[in-house]
Amino acid sequence: MKILYDKKKCIRCGLCTSLRSDVFVLSGDDIEIIKKVGGQTGEKVDEKLINDLRMIEAGCPVEAIKIVE
Ligand code: SF4
């Protein structure tokens, strides 16, 4: 599972960084993704993290965040 971030769409509203500051960090003019989601072969998936990421994906006002399998 991967987090895709579209820098061109992002308006830096702060939703993702406020909900999961352990994953999304404002770095200069961009959002930096500082944590891997996991879910690759044999890796444990953090269900709470996945739920939060789905919420951020749905809540991002410009659809700059995509969570892909
Ligand atoms: S929620 Fe979307 S628009 Fe807001 S800072 Fe995060 S990526 Fe950018």
Boltz pocket constraint, residues with backbone or C-beta under 6 A from the ligand:
constraints:
  - pocket:
      binder: B
      contacts: [[A, 9], [A, 10], [A, 11], [A, 12], [A, 13], [A, 14], [A, 15], [A, 16], [A, 17], [A, 31], [A, 56], [A, 59], [A, 60], [A, 61], [A, 62], [A, 63], [A, 64], [A, 65]]
      max_distance: 6.0
